Amino acid sequence: TNAGLADGSVNTSFTYRNWTVEVPCGSLTNVLPTIFPQGHVTFFSLDVEGAEPYVLQNLDFNAVFVEIFMIENKNNFCQAKCQTRDKFRKIMDEHGYRRYTFLIAKSDVFIHPESTYLNKMQQKPNNYDALVKMGWIKDN
């Protein structure tokens, strides 16, 4: 696999293996409205071994409303310093999502500001302010 890019510019955990798996690839903007006709997705987990920014760059956020994303932020290619993580976090910031880090191991949780779940997150734990102070939750 080359994470769906013809030029093979994305390294994945399968890049250096001696076999190939062909899979159909395309924009989620074309697929999600078929599955969710109202264009509303409550929860979407994204884990594509370093290709997360490419998936998000090709998603029309105006056509599909995703309340909560869980996006893998650490893998074999994305450790302490990681351009991939920086890129997808920037994309999510640009679309106004609030980021919650360290709630799920090796993943960021992003909640859209218009999500009904955002209020539930903000009404929560006694340790919310401590989590913000430690940088585990980015409070816009």
Secondary structure in CASP SS format (residue, H / E / C, confidence):
PFRMAT SS
TARGET T0000
AUTHOR 0000-0000-0000
METHOD secondary structure of the structure
MODEL  1
T C 1.00
N C 1.00
A C 1.00
G C 1.00
L C 1.00
A C 1.00
D C 1.00
G C 1.00
S C 1.00
V C 1.00
N C 1.00
T C 1.00
S C 1.00
F C 1.00
T C 1.00
Y C 1.00
R C 1.00
N C 1.00
W C 1.00
T C 1.00
V C 1.00
E C 1.00
V C 1.00
P C 1.00
C C 1.00
G C 1.00
S C 1.00
L H 1.00
T H 1.00
N H 1.00
V H 1.00
L H 1.00
P H 1.00
T H 1.00
I H 1.00
F C 1.00
P C 1.00
Q C 1.00
G C 1.00
H E 1.00
V E 1.00
T E 1.00
F E 1.00
F E 1.00
S E 1.00
L E 1.00
D C 1.00
V C 1.00
E C 1.00
G C 1.00
A C 1.00
E H 1.00
P H 1.00
Y H 1.00
V H 1.00
L H 1.00
Q H 1.00
N C 1.00
L C 1.00
D C 1.00
F C 1.00
N C 1.00
A C 1.00
V C 1.00
F E 1.00
V E 1.00
E E 1.00
I E 1.00
F E 1.00
M E 1.00
I E 1.00
E E 1.00
N C 1.00
K C 1.00
N E 1.00
N C 1.00
F C 1.00
C E 1.00
Q C 1.00
A C 1.00
K C 1.00
C C 1.00
Q H 1.00
T H 1.00
R H 1.00
D H 1.00
K H 1.00
F H 1.00
R H 1.00
K H 1.00
I H 1.00
M H 1.00
D H 1.00
E H 1.00
H C 1.00
G C 1.00
Y C 1.00
R E 1.00
R E 1.00
Y E 1.00
T E 1.00
F E 1.00
L E 1.00
I E 1.00
A C 1.00
K C 1.00
S E 1.00
D E 1.00
V E 1.00
F E 1.00
I E 1.00
H C 1.00
P C 1.00
E C 1.00
S C 1.00
T H 1.00
Y H 1.00
L H 1.00
N H 1.00
K H 1.00
M H 1.00
Q H 1.00
Q C 1.00
K C 1.00
P C 1.00
N C 1.00
N C 1.00
Y H 1.00
D H 1.00
A H 1.00
L H 1.00
V H 1.00
K H 1.00
M C 1.00
G C 1.00
W C 1.00
I E 1.00
K C 1.00
D C 1.00
N C 1.00
END
